Structures are given as structure tokens and as C-alpha cells.
Amino acid sequence: ATNTSDVSTSPPPGTSKRAPQSIIIGVRKGGTRALLEMLDIHPEVAAAATEITIEKTPGYFTSPLAPERICAMNSSIKLLLILRDPTERVISDYTQVYFNRLENHKPVQAIENLLVRNGVLNMRYKAIQRSLYDVHMRNWLRHFPLEQIHIVDGDALIRDPLPELQKVENFLNLQPRIAPSNFYFNQTKGFYCIRSDGRERCLHESKGRPHPVVNNSVLHQLRAFLREHNRTFFRLVRRTFNWQ
Ligand code: A3P
């Protein structure tokens, strides 16, 4: 599914089709909705003639075909990738699927039963595969230079959104227009919400859901496994993150 912040219907003057100048390629559950909504605060990332268009498709990051196809479509497109601690991401992924299944009256399982089979980590579990950031990043770096992929620290965006957004403004060559007054902390939600154009809004209740408590030894097993992948990822992107 493609989600877009582009609410206008007419293409910009001199162009026949409004292609996005930037795409949030993922990662699923990384904070892609928050990033898109917060960038939307920016006057040039809105339905104005001068706007830049940003699309979000969280599934792209882990899609084997997306890098090649996007490169063929526009090899100079600026890519935004928001990542969070990959272990947290697995649990967030599980939580989303859990609630979707409940809604659709499908049976649900405890996260431990999906993560571990016969004592070993279940590598076929999609939520684990999607957290192998190094594996997916390699695929993108075959088609795009590292400089064209800006990584947003999703954990930092949760704690304090503005500095992460300022880095994105810079990456997209936008004037710095997003300000501290655009955010306020909502105690009830436990997350920052947005104040823009005289309106205040928080993200949908499906964003920022409480996570299940995962059995400690299973959690350690998952963390230990992801640690090596994280190290490889840090080398690939020449940057480290504070992941457990
Ligand atoms: P959780 O619901 O597991 O906490 P995505 O939009 O890619 O699906 O990411 C969802 C995640 O965005 C949420 O995962 C939440 O942690 C994170 N997030 C970041 N900033 C947020 C904000 N201001 N409000 C709500 N969720 C936010």
C-alpha cells in the first residue's frame, strides 16, 4: 500500500506527472507515519506550488525488487530510511500483526512461540527477517550511493523529534522551518504530538501501542542474534546507533 502526503491533484507547472522527489522507504514500524506527518509541518512539504512531494511505502526497504525499480524510475531521488532498535522493531511488528489478527477474528500466538521453535530462533519469522537491516541495506547500496540515503534515528525521533527533522530538512535542501513550537508532549499518549496551522494532533491510536513483555531468555536470544547483523550494518552505513 502506498501512502502519500501529496494531497494536491494537479502536477507542478512544466511537468506532466507528479513523481515524488523523496520517498520514505521504511522500515515498517520504524516510525514512518510519524516522520511523514512531522515533515508535513514544513510549508514546502504541503499542497503548495513549490512543494516537494514525499511518499511513504514502508515495505520498500525489505523488498528485493524496490531498489532497482526506484532507481530505474528516478536515480537521483532522495531516500529517507527511518530505523529503530531492530529488537524493538520485531516486537512492534508482532504487536501490529497481533491486533490486526484480533480484529479479523484470526487466532493469535504468544510472541515467544513465533520467535523460537525447538529452542532455536525461527529465522522464517518475517518480523525477524525485516529486522536484518544489513541484508536489506546491501541491496539498496547496489543501486544508490550511501549519500543518497538519509537514515533517521527512529528512537531519537520518539525522544526528541526536532533535531532529527532538522537533519532531514538539511538533507532535502529545505529551509529550516520546523520549530520547537510545532511539538508538544502528550502525557496521556506518552509521545510527542504535532501543533501546526493552529491545530494540535497526535498520531492514530495504532501508533505508540504498548508492547508485550517478552520472556527474558527469548529476548536475549533475539538480541544476541541481531547484534552481529547490527555491527555489519554500522560498517555499511559508516555510522553507529545505540541499539541494545
Ligand atoms: P509502536 O506502536 O510499536 O510504539 P510506523 O508508522 O512505521 O508503523 O511506526 C510506528 C511507530 O512509530 C510506533 O511503534 C511508535 O513507536 C513510533 N513513533 C515515533 N514517533 C511517534 C509519535 N510521535 N507518536 C506515535 N508513535 C510514534
Boltz pocket constraint, residues with backbone or C-beta under 6 A from the ligand:
constraints:
  - pocket:
      binder: B
      contacts: [[A, 27], [A, 28], [A, 29], [A, 30], [A, 31], [A, 32], [A, 33], [A, 34], [A, 58], [A, 88], [A, 91], [A, 92], [A, 93], [A, 95], [A, 154], [A, 157], [A, 158], [A, 191], [A, 192], [A, 193], [A, 203], [A, 204], [A, 206], [A, 207], [A, 208], [A, 209]]
      max_distance: 6.0
